[in-house]
Amino acid sequence: MILSVILIPVLAGALVFLIPFRKRSHMEVFLESMVILNSFLVWNLLLHRPDHIFTLANFTGNLSISFKVDGMGMVFGGLVSTLWPLATLYAFEYMTKEEHEKVFFLFYTITYGVTLGISFSANLLTMYFFYELLTLVTVPLVMHTLTREAILASRKYLYYSLGGAAFAFIGLIFVIIYGNTTDFNLGGVLDPGRIGGRTNVLLLIYVIAFMGFGVKAAICPFNSWLPDAGVAPTPVTALLHAVAVVKSGAFAIIRLTYYSFGTDFLRGTWAQNVVMVIVMFTIVYGCSRAVKETHLKRRLAWSTVSNLSYILFGVTIMTPLGMAAALSHLIFHAVMKISSFFCAGAVMHQTQRSYVHEVDGLGYQMPFVFGVFTVSSLALMGVPGLAGFVSKWNLASAAVESGNGIAWAGIACLLISALLTAIYMLTIVIRAFFPGKDFDRETVKGITDPNWKMLVPLLIFSVSVLIFGLHSAPIVSFFKDVAAGMY
C-alpha cells in the first residue's frame, strides 16, 4: 500500500502525457480522479497505519530503500494528500492561459508521488533519495514558461539544490559511520561508543547538514532562489512555497535533528546556538525583504522565507514542545500561504496584473478573492482566532519553557516579524478595498472573481484557517503525541 500511493501519481502523470485525450475536460477528469483516489488511499493508510517497515531494496550493510508510516510521516503525508487535489483543481483553470499543459501536469502530478516518498521514508538514505528526486521533477516546473527569467530561475534553483544536497550527503555519511542505523528513531541513532572524542566534529557535520537541507527551506544565505522561482505558474509556486519543496526541507531538518542526531546530543551545544541564531536572522530578514518587495508573488515568497524559519526555530529549541510547535506551523502555514498564493494567482489570471500598486480597487471587483486574502493575511500576522496565532503562541511557549536565553530572544524576532507581516500584507488589502478618492473605477471595470475551480479551494482554505484557529486543540494534541514518540 505504501509503495502504491507513491507510484500512482507517477504513473498518472506519465499517462497524461501519453494518452491522446479528445477533450481537455477528459484530461481534467482523469487527473482529478487519480489524485483524489491517491489521497483517499493515503488517508486510508494513515487511519489504518501499518507497524511494519516495507523494504523495497537492500544494499550493503544496513542501507536500504524502505518505507514506514510513523507520526512524522502521518503529519506530512496528511498535509500533502489533503492539499494536492485542491491545488490540482485550481491548476485546471489557471493553466487555460498557459502553454504546454500536458508537460506541466506530467511533472506536477509526479511531484505528488515523490513528496509522499519523502513523507513515508523509513530512513535517512531513502529520504535523501527522494529529496534529490524532488529537485529533478520540479526543475521543469520552474522553467515551464521557457522565458529567459524562467530558465535563469530554474538554473539557480538547480544549483542551490544540488549544492545543498551535497552538504546533506555529508551528514548522511557521518550518520552511517557513527550511527547504529540510518532508520529514523526518535531520540537519534548516534552510537556514543563510536563517537569517542569526535563530538565537535559531529556537531560541525550537523550544522553543515542542517544548512544543506535548509537550502530547500530557504534559510539565509541560501534563499534567493525562492523569490526567483516565482516566475513559474502560480500552481507551481504555491506548492513550491507552501507544501512540496520548502516543507520537504523543513521536514528533512526535523528528521535530521530529532530522529538521526538526536536532541540529547545537540541540546546545549554551540551547534544548537549557531543554527538557532541563523533561523532567527532569517525570520526578520525575510519579513524585511517582503516589506520592500513590490511584486505580488515575490512579496509572498519573501514572506515564505520568514515563515519557514518559524518552523526551524521550533526545531532548534530541541524540546518535545518545540517539535510540536514546529509541526503546528508546518501545517498551519501551508494552508495560510497556499491560500494567499492562490489569491495572487487569481488576480494575475483575471487581470494580468502582478504588482502591489496594480491591485487598487480590485477588492470591489473580486470580493471573494480579496476576502479570502484578507483572512490569510490576518492569520499570517497571528491575529487571535486564526491558525497563525495558534502556531506562533506554541512557538513562543516552547521558547519560554526551554529556558534557553537565545530562544527567548527569538520571541522578539517573532514579534518584529508580526509587525512587518502586518505592513506587507495589509498594504495589499487596504489598496484593494480603499484605493483613495482619486481612483478611477473605470480602470477595473469588467474584472470579476474567477470561476468555481479557483474559488472552491480558496473557500476550503479560509474555512480551514478559521477551524484551526478556533478548534486547534485536537490537532495540537496529536502533534504533542508525535513529539513524545507515541506514534
WOZI-V831253 format. One record per residue. RES is the residue in one letter. PSI is psi as a letter, one per 40 degrees, with the letter a starting at -180 (none if undefined). NEAR is the number of other ideal C-beta (glycine too) atoms within 12 Angstrom. Layout:
BEGIN
RES|PSI|NEAR, RES|PSI|NEAR
END
This chain:
BEGIN
M|d|26, I|d|36, L|d|27, S|d|23, V|e|40, I|d|40, L|d|25, I|d|34, P|d|41, V|d|31, L|d|25, A|d|36, G|d|36, A|d|23, L|d|23, V|d|34, F|d|26, L|d|15, I|h|21, P|g|11, F|h|19, R|d|10, K|i|11, R|d|18, S|d|14, H|d|16, M|d|31, E|d|26, V|d|20, F|d|29, L|d|41, E|d|30, S|d|22, M|d|35, V|d|41, I|d|25, L|d|24, N|d|38, S|d|33, F|d|22, L|d|28, V|d|40, W|d|26, N|d|21, L|d|31, L|d|33, L|d|16, H|g|14, R|h|22, P|i|21, D|e|11, H|i|14, I|h|27, F|h|26, T|h|22, L|d|24, A|h|16, N|h|15, F|a|17, T|i|9, G|b|14, N|f|22, L|h|26, S|i|26, I|h|29, S|i|34, F|i|38, K|i|35, V|g|38, D|a|36, G|d|34, M|d|45, G|d|44, M|d|34, V|d|41, F|d|43, G|d|44, G|d|36, L|d|43, V|d|46, S|d|41, T|d|31, L|d|41, W|d|49, P|d|31, L|d|38, A|d|52, T|d|42, L|d|33, Y|d|44, A|d|45, F|d|37, E|d|32, Y|d|37, M|e|35, T|d|22, K|e|19, E|i|29, E|i|14, H|f|20, E|d|28, K|d|27, V|d|25, F|d|38, F|d|43, L|d|30, F|d|41, Y|d|49, T|d|44, I|d|40, T|d|44, Y|d|49, G|d|42, V|d|39, T|d|50, L|d|49, G|d|41, I|d|45, S|d|47, F|e|46, S|h|45, A|e|39, N|i|41, L|d|41, L|d|38, T|d|40, M|d|48, Y|d|38, F|d|33, F|d|39, Y|d|45, E|d|31, L|d|31, L|d|44, T|d|39, L|d|24, V|e|38, T|e|40, V|d|32, P|d|30, L|d|46, V|d|43, M|f|30, H|d|37, T|e|29, L|f|22, T|i|17, R|d|12, E|d|22, A|d|28, I|d|21, L|d|21, A|d|36, S|d|33, R|d|21, K|d|27, Y|d|42, L|d|30, Y|d|21, Y|d|35, S|d|40, L|d|24, G|d|25, G|d|40, A|d|35, A|d|23, F|d|34, A|d|42, F|d|26, I|d|28, G|d|43, L|d|37, I|d|24, F|d|33, V|d|42, I|d|30, I|d|25, Y|e|31, G|i|37, N|d|23, T|i|26, T|e|38, D|i|31, F|h|41, N|h|27, L|h|28, G|e|26, G|i|34, V|e|33, L|h|36, D|h|22, P|d|18, G|d|10, R|d|19, I|d|25, G|b|14, G|f|9, R|f|19, T|d|22, N|d|16, V|d|20, L|d|34, L|d|29, L|d|24, I|d|35, Y|d|45, V|d|36, I|d|30, A|d|40, F|d|42, M|d|39, G|d|37, F|d|51, G|e|48, V|d|42, K|d|46, A|e|51, A|f|49, I|i|48, C|h|30, P|f|19, F|f|33, N|e|42, S|e|26, W|d|41, L|d|48, P|d|35, D|d|33, A|e|47, G|e|38, V|e|35, A|i|44, P|i|45, T|d|45, P|d|47, V|d|46, T|d|47, A|d|50, L|d|45, L|d|52, H|e|52, A|d|47, V|c|50, A|c|50, V|d|48, V|d|51, K|d|47, S|d|51, G|d|50, A|d|50, F|d|49, A|d|51, I|d|51, I|d|48, R|d|50, L|d|51, T|d|48, Y|d|42, Y|e|39, S|c|46, F|d|47, G|h|30, T|d|33, D|d|20, F|d|32, L|d|38, R|h|32, G|e|22, T|i|25, W|d|18, A|d|33, Q|d|34, N|d|25, V|d|24, V|d|43, M|d|40, V|d|28, I|d|34, V|d|49, M|d|39, F|d|29, T|d|40, I|d|47, V|d|33, Y|d|30, G|d|46, C|d|39, S|d|26, R|d|31, A|d|41, V|d|27, K|d|20, E|h|32, T|e|23, H|h|29, L|d|40, K|d|42, R|d|33, R|d|41, L|d|50, A|d|42, W|d|42, S|d|53, T|d|52, V|d|50, S|d|52, N|d|55, L|d|50, S|e|48, Y|d|55, I|d|51, L|d|53, F|d|52, G|d|50, V|d|53, T|e|49, I|d|46, M|f|45, T|i|34, P|d|31, L|d|31, G|d|44, M|d|46, A|d|42, A|d|47, A|d|50, L|d|48, S|d|45, H|d|51, L|d|49, I|d|43, F|d|47, H|d|51, A|d|52, V|d|48, M|d|53, K|d|50, I|d|49, S|d|52, S|d|50, F|d|51, F|d|51, C|d|48, A|d|50, G|d|46, A|d|44, V|d|44, M|d|36, H|d|34, Q|d|32, T|e|30, Q|f|13, R|i|30, S|e|24, Y|i|23, V|d|31, H|e|21, E|e|25, V|e|40, D|h|32, G|e|31, L|e|43, G|d|30, Y|d|25, Q|d|29, M|g|34, P|d|22, F|d|30, V|d|45, F|d|40, G|d|27, V|d|43, F|d|44, T|d|32, V|d|36, S|d|47, S|d|40, L|d|31, A|d|47, L|d|51, M|d|36, G|f|36, V|h|27, P|i|18, G|e|21, L|i|36, A|d|44, G|d|45, F|d|30, V|d|39, S|d|41, K|d|43, W|d|32, N|d|44, L|d|51, A|d|34, S|d|26, A|d|41, A|d|37, V|d|23, E|d|22, S|d|32, G|e|17, N|h|27, G|d|17, I|d|28, A|d|38, W|d|24, A|d|25, G|d|41, I|d|30, A|d|20, C|d|36, L|d|41, L|d|24, I|d|25, S|d|45, A|d|36, L|d|22, L|d|33, T|d|43, A|d|27, I|d|26, Y|d|37, M|d|46, L|d|27, T|d|28, I|d|44, V|d|32, I|d|24, R|d|30, A|d|39, F|d|26, F|g|19, P|e|25, G|i|14, K|d|9, D|e|9, F|h|20, D|h|12, R|e|18, E|d|10, T|e|20, V|e|26, K|h|13, G|e|12, I|h|30, T|i|21, D|i|30, P|a|33, N|a|21, W|d|17, K|d|30, M|d|41, L|d|30, V|d|27, P|d|42, L|d|44, L|d|26, I|d|26, F|d|42, S|d|35, V|d|24, S|d|33, V|d|42, L|d|30, I|d|23, F|d|35, G|d|35, L|d|18, H|g|18, S|e|36, A|d|16, P|d|15, I|d|30, V|d|33, S|d|19, F|d|24, F|d|41, K|d|30, D|d|23, V|d|33, A|d|37, A|e|20, G|f|21, M|e|16, Y|none|24
END
